[in-house]
Amino acid sequence: MKILKFVVLFMLNLLNNLKEFNKTLISHTYTYFRGVIERNNTNMDQEDDHQRQHQERGQDYEPLQNLALEEIGGQEEYVAMDVVEDSDNDSDGADGADEGDDDDESSDDYDVLEDLVPQDSWSSDEIDCDDDSNFDHESVSLQRLHRMLYRYRERVKHTYSFQPLRLIRCQYKANHDAGEFPIARSGHRIIASESHLYSLGGYNPNRTPNVTRFDACMLFQELWAFNFATGRWKLLLNADNSEMPRELASNALVIYNNVLISHGGTGYPFGETCSNDCYVYTTGENPKVMLLKVTGDLPTAQYGPGIVIHNDYLYTIGGTTGFDYSCDVFRLNLQTKVWENVYICRPEMRDDPEGRYRHEVVYDGHHIYVLGGGTSHTVYDLQRIPAFNLETNRWDYFDTLPDRTAASNQDLGYPKARKCLSCVQHTASNGDIEAFITGGLQGDFNTYFDDIWKLNLRTKQWYKIHTATLPRPLYFHSAAHAGNGCMYIFGGIEYNEAQRDMRRRNHLFKMWMTIPKLSDICWDAITYYNHNLHKFDRSTLLNAGIPQRYVNRLPVLPERIRKHASDEPSSSSFLNGLTKRMRAHLE
């Protein structure tokens, strides 16, 4: 404990000498570290006795005494699930400017010490001193120190609170080392299953290309998977282990019979190489990608289309070649693999919607609704919505109703016209289908959006979500629905109005669009407090009372021999390991 106290005093002295460091952070850090020392003095002996008892049992896996309390020391007062009706928007500290670059993976002014970050992600490269050396202040990055303190705050958990219609940032970065999660990107697509979020492709001009590859470019030939229960990313496929397509910007992505299907997209430079191919991705233990061999009347190779699955048909609507824009409708029979030309728009001859790209499509089983979109200079409004009739194979139009809370002539109650937005749909408890749109930009490239809207497809009524907004305007991002009423938003280009700056991001947000089943709320609370569920065998989790359908959402436990329960990190081993890593730097 003397070493730990020395470490605390040393770090406080370091913070006082860093002129750029915020004084509030210094005070907060001192208070927190002092509390850690006091708690550690009283709990160290109890933890050691607890570990010795498990070692004497000699069991293969650590028993799961209380999943909801395991990582917070068994303090029952932390397990509270309050439905927040009306309070300030909580984005997990998602406010403020960011001085990093597009590939920022470790530093972000959104991040505050109170955010939720697991402590097991510490690495030795975050501390560069020990108790016997002279410390060179300039050799230590302020970002590294900030990240270190930020992660250490995980010792104290916020109380879990179920909050519908609130945007919450998923703090996943500290669960990983560098390179273990997707870097900032735009133009990608995400889709979700019950257990995972999948991110395909994307673009970042600041990415360092792989010069060893002939086709190296600034596009990401990658398929990532994010496990909701563990909060961890995993790279499934890339150009080195599979025949990934090169046209992976502004493609379209759907999930069908537990496989992913992508269609269209562009390579770089945009528009020079476009695709009308369909690729199928499997995501099991041995993920694979294969080109779907098709015949028939293929659609034009283009990017930025919208696709849906209806009765074993893949419908694609609209897109651009980089020069021409369309709103044509094609469909692929997923059983016979035959393309069919369904409708060619002629807006100059009849009342057909004009060509567009980067729109979003939703459907209710009868119509495919086209929301927003535009061309290089124009955008289309969201008041009168074109919808393709799946029974008559013709276009219908629906006039929507404004948000009833609009109270001024300037606020008409409709979302403004936009493109490069994101959209998901879900079915409400009464059977109504609701579409949620977020972000986007106008055609003048001077107006960007951070708002969130809901459209009821039955009543055609718009509702503005007043309890949640994006931290900053965002476009070229992507959103997905996990099937349980939770929407996820990932990546995109963020606009900082104060600095007149635009940067790509790899932030992940979630928002419950509705109140789901109580079992889903309970599972959300369990995974909130426990990021190590994947370390337990299935029988242990089932015996703890977790239903099979939730246990199946966890990654398969690798075969390994664990002789002692002490293999799992504890608070005492964590603090002891911290001092050892600090001393190891100069040794």
N, C-alpha and C positions, 0 to 999 in steps of 0.2 A: 504494500500500500504506500510505502514511502516513495517508491518509484513513480507510482501513479500520481501522487500529490506533486512530485517534482514535475511530471509531465504537464499537469494542469497549470502550475505556476509558469512553466516555460512557455506554454502556448499563450497564456494571457499576456506575458511580456512581449511575445511576438506580435500579437494583435495590436498592442498599443504602439508598436513601432511601424505598423503599416498604415501610412497616412490615408490611403484610399478606403480603408475598412470602416464601415459604418459603426458609430459609437453605440448605437442601439444593439447591434449584433454582439459587440464586446460584452455589454452588460448582461445580455441574455445568455451568452455562452458561459460567463462566470457563474451565474445563478444555477444554470443547468448542471455544470460539472460538479459544483459543490453538492448539489442534491444527489448526483450519481455516487459520489464518494460516501455520503452518509448512508444511502440505501445499500451500497455494496458492503459496508462494514457490518450491517445487521443481517444481511442475507447470505454472505459468502459461506458461512459454516453450514447453513441449511442446504445450500445447493450442493456442497461437497458430500454431505451425508446422503443426499438424494441420489447422486451419481454412484456412490459406493454400493447402495442398495441394488441399483440396476445391474452393476457389474457382477455382484454376487449371484444374481439370477441367471446370468449367462445366456439370455435370450437373443434370438437372431435379429429381432426388430424392436425398436423402441415402442413401448405401449403408448396408446393414445388416451391419456386420462381425460382430457377435456379440450376438444378441438378449439372451442371458441375462446379459451383462456390461456392456451399453452404459451403463447409468445408474450403475454403481458403479466406473467407471474401469478396467475390465478386470482386476479382482483375482479370480483364479480361486478363491481360498479361500472366496469368498462363495457359491459355487454348490454348496451341499450339500443333499441331500434325505434327511433322516433320518426313518425311521418311529419315532415316539415311542410306546413301549409303555405306560409307566406313569410319569407325572410329574405335577406339580401342574397343575391346570386353567389353561389360558392363554386369557384373553379379551382379549388385546391391551390390557392396562391397564384392564380394565373393572371397577374396584373403586372404592369410595369414594362420598361423598355429592356431590350436585350442588346448587348454590345458585341455578341459573338458573330460568327460567320454562318454561312448556309449549312455547313457541316457540323454545327455546334452539337456536341454529344455530351458535354460535361458541365457547361456553364450556362446559366439562364437566370435572368432576373425574375422570371416567374417563380423560381424556386425559392422558398423561404425555409427557415430551419424547422418550422412546425410541420412541414409536409411529411408524407409517409414514405420512408425509405428504409429497407431492411439493413441491419447492421452487418450482416454476414458478407457484404460486398466490399469490405475494406481490402485494399491491396497495398503492398509495401511501397509502391511508387508514389503514394500520397503524402508521405512524411519523409523529410530529408535531413534529419538531425538526430542526435542522441545526447545523453547527459554529459559527455566528455569532450564535446567538440565546440568550436566557435561556429556560430551560425551565420551564413551569408544570406542576408535578407533577399537579395536580388535573385538568388538561385531558386527561390520557392515561388511558385505561381500562386497569385491570389485566388485564381480559379480552383486550384487544387485544395487549398486550405478551406475555401468556402464549401467545396464538395465534401471534404472530410467532416466538417462540423455539421453539415446538412444531413449526412448519413447517420451521424451519431445520434441525432435526435430521434431516430426510430426506437430508441430505448423507451420512449413514452408514446403510446398510441393515442390518437384521437378516438373518442367514442364513436362507434359505428352508428350512422344515422341514415335510414332509408329516405331518399329525397327525390321524389318524382319531379320531372320537369326542371331539374337542376343540372347544369353542366359541370362535370367533375373531371379533373385531369388525372389520368392514370400514371402514377409515378413508377415507371418500370426501369428507368435507366440504371439505378443503383443496384438492381438485381443482376446486372451484367458487367462484364469487362468490355473494354473497347473492342469494337468489331463484332460483338455478339448480338447486335440489334441493327435494324435498318437505319441508315443515315438519312438526313433530310432529303426530301424529294417532292416532286409535283408531277401531275399527269399520270400517276399510278391509279390502280383500282384495287379496292378491297371488297371482300365478301365474307360472310360469317356463317358458321354452323353453330350448333348448340355449345360446342366446346372450344372452338378456335376462331380467330380472326386471321384471314389470309390476305396478304398484300402482294400484288403482282406488278412488276415493272416500275416505271417512273423515270424521272429525268432530273439531273442536277448538273448545271454547267461548271460548277466548282469541284466536281468529283475528279479525283486523280485517275486518269484512264490506265488500264492495264496495258502497258506498252509491249508486253510479251505476246499479246494477241493481235492478230492481223485486223480483226474487226472491232478493236477496242474503241469505245465511244463513251459518251456521257449518259447513255441510257443504262438502266439497271436490268440486266437479264437475270432476274432473281424472283423466287417465290419464297416468301417468309410466312411463318405461322406463329401466332401469338396465342398462348394458352390462357384462357380467362382465369382458371383456377390458380395457376402458379404465377401469373404475371410475367412470364418469360417468353422471349422470342426464340425462334429456331429457324435457321436457313435450311429450307428443304431442297431447293433446286437452284442451280445457277449455270452459267455457260461452261463451267469446268466439269460438271458432273452430268450434264444432260444436253440435249439438242434444243436449247431454248430458242424461241423466235427472237428476232432482232427488233421487230416492230412492236415495242412494248411501251409506247407513250400514247395516251388517250385512246386505248382500246376499250372494249366492253367485257364485263365479267359477270357470270352467273354461276349458281350451284345447282346441279341436277343429279339426282340419284347418288349423292355423296361424292361426286366428282366435280371439278371446276371446269368450266368451258369459257375460253376467251375468244373474242372475235374482233377482227379489224385491228387498227392501230397504225402507228407510223414509226419509222426509224428516224435517225438524225442525219442530216438536217430535215426538219419537219416537212412532210409533203413530198420529198424526193423519192422515198420508198414507202409505199402504203401496202396494207394487207387486206385481203378478204378471206383469209384462212380462219379455220377454227382449230384450236388446240385444246386437248383434254389433259387435265392434270389430276393425278391420283395423289392422295396425301396421307397414306397409311405409313406402315413401318418402312416400306421401300417406295418412296415417292417417285413418280415417273411423269414424263410429258410425251405426248405423241400427237402428230398432225392427223387430224380427222380427214380421211379420204372421202371426198364428196363428188357428186356429179350434179347435172342439171343447169339451171339458169342462175349462175352465181351473181351476187351483187357486185357493184363496183368496189374496187379496192380503195378504202378510205379510212379515216380515223374520226374519233369523236361521235360514234353512233350510240343509240340506245337499244338495248336488247331485253326481251322478256321470254320466259318459257310458258307456253300455253298448250295443253293437250299434246304433249310430246313434240311440239313444234317450237323452234327457236325463231322468234321474230326479231328482225333488225330494222330500225327506222332511222333514216337520216345519216348525216356525216359529211365529211369534206375530203376532197383530194388535196387540199391546200390551195386550190384555185376555184373549184366549183363546189357548190353546196346543194344538198338534196334533202328531201323528206320522203324519199321512196321507201316502199315497204317490201321486204323479201322475207321468206321463211324457209327454214331448213327442217325437213322431217328427220328427227333424231333416230328413227327406227330404220328408215331406208337410206339415209344420208343423201337425200336428193334436195337441191335448192329449187325454189319456185318463186317466180316473179308474181307478187300479189297486187301491187299498185304502184304506178309511176305518176308522180305528181306533175301537174301542168298548171301552176298558179297563174300563168299568163292567159290561160284559156278558161279556167273554171275556178271555183272557190276551193282551191287546195292550199294547204299551208306552204309557206315559203321555205326554201332550203335552209338548213341550220346544222350546227354541230355543238358539242358540249352541252346538250340539253339533257334532261332526265326523263325517264319514262316510268309510269306506274300503271297498274291495270287491276280491274275488278272482276275479271272473268268475262266481261262483255266488251269493254273498250280498253284500248291502250292510250293513256293520256300523255301528251307531250308537254312538259313543263319547261318554259324558258328556252335557253339556247340562243344562238345568233351566228353571225358571220364575223369577219375580221373587223367590221366597222359598226355593225348593228346588233341589237338584242331584241328579243320578243317578249311582250308583256305576259303577265300571269292573270289577267282579268278575264279574257276570253280564250279558253283553252281548246286547242284542237285535240280530237280523240279519234282514233281509228276503230271503226266498228268491226269486231271480229266475226260477226254473223253476216253482215252485208258487204264486207270488204270495201267500205266507203268511209269518208271522213265526215264526222259530226263536230259541231262546236257547242261548247257549254259556257254560258255566262256565269261567272262565280259571284258569290255574295261577299261583301266586305266584312272585316272584323267589326263586331258590334261595339267594341270599346273605343273605336276611333272617335275622337272628340274635337277635331279641328278640320278646317278646310285644307290645310296642308297635309294632314294625315287622312288619306282617303280610305284606309283600312285594307289596302292591298299591298302585297310585296311588290317592290319596284322591279321593272324588267331587268333581266340578268342572264348571264351565261356562266359557264365554269362553276356552277353551283354543285351541291350534293343533295341527294334525296334518298330516303328510305320509306317503306310503307309497312304498316302492320295492321292487323285486324283487332278492333276494339272488342270489349266484352259483349257489346250488343250486336256484333256482326258488322258494324260499319268499318270500311277500309279508310285509313287515314294516312296521308302522305306528309312527311316532315322534310322541309327544305332548309338548308343552311348556307350562308355565305354567297359568294359569287361576285361578279363585277359587271359594270356596264360597258358599252362599246367604246366609250371615250377613253377608257383606261385611266380615268381620273376619279371614278366613283367605285368604292369597294364596300362590301357588306359584311356585317358581323351578326346579323339578325337570324332568328329561327322562327319559321312559320309552320302552321299545320293546316292542311286542306282535307276536309271531309268529302270523300268522293261521292257519297250518297246525297248529301244536302248541298254540295258545292259551296260550302261556307269556309271562309278563311278565318283563322285564329292566329293572332300574333302571340308567341310565347314570351310573356313579359318577365318571367322568372329566370330566364336563361338567355345569355348571348355569348358569342365567341369572345375570347379575351381581346382579340383584334380582328379586323376584317381579314377574310381568308378566301382564297379561290384556288382552282386547280387542285383541290383536296378531294377526298373520297369518304363516303360514309357507308355503313352496313348495318343490318339488323340481325341480332343474334337469335331471333325467333321467340324470345321470351319478353319482348317489349322494351329491350335495351338497345339504344342506338350508339354506335361507335363512329368517331370521326378521326381520321388519321392523315397527317402530312399536309401538303399544300403550300402555297405562297402566302405569307403573312405580310400585311401592309401596316407599317408603323406611321401613323399620320403625323406624330410629333416630329419624327426625324425624316419624314418623306422617304422612307426606306422600305424595300421589299426583300424578304428573305424566305428561303425555303425552310420548312420545319419538319421534324419527325415527332411532334407531339401527338399524343393519343388521348382523346376525350371520350367520355361516356355520358349518356343521359337516358334515364328511364322515361319512356314516352307514356307509360301507363303504370298502374299498380298491378304487378304480376301476382302469381300465386304466392301464398305465404311460404311454401317450400323454396321457391326461388329467392325470396328475400333472406331466408335462413341460410341458404347456400352462399349468397352474396356476403353475408356477415361472417360466415366461417372462413371463406377465402380471404376476406379483408384482414382478419387477424392471423391467418396462417398461410405463409407463402411456401411452406415446406411439406405440403400434403403429398407431393409426389415421392417423398422419401419413405413413405409407409407402404407396407404391402396391402393388397386389397382386403384380405380377411380382417386385418386390424381396423380398417376404416369401416367396413360393414358391421363389425362387432360394436363399433362406437355408435352405431345408429344411423350412419349416412346411407341413404337409399342407393341402390345399385346404379340408377340412371345418372347420379352425380359422380359416383366413383368412376364410372366409365369415361368421364370427361377428363380424367387425369392422364398424364403420360404413363406408358407402361413402365413399371419399376424395373430397372436393369438388374440382371443377376449379379449379386455381389454378396460377400460374406461380411456380416457385421457382428462381431463377437460381443461388443459392449454397447450399451446405450450411450456411453460417453462419446461415441463417434459423432453424435449430434452436438452442434455448438450450444453452449450455455452462456449465461451472462458472465460468470467468473472466467471461463476459458476465453471468452471474447476479450475481456479487459487484460488478462495476462498475455494473450496473443498480441494485443496492441503494443504493449511495451517491448515485447520481443522483436516485433517488426521494426519498431523505431530504432532499437539498438543495432539491428542487423544492417542498417544502411551503411554505417561507417566501418563495420567489421568486415 
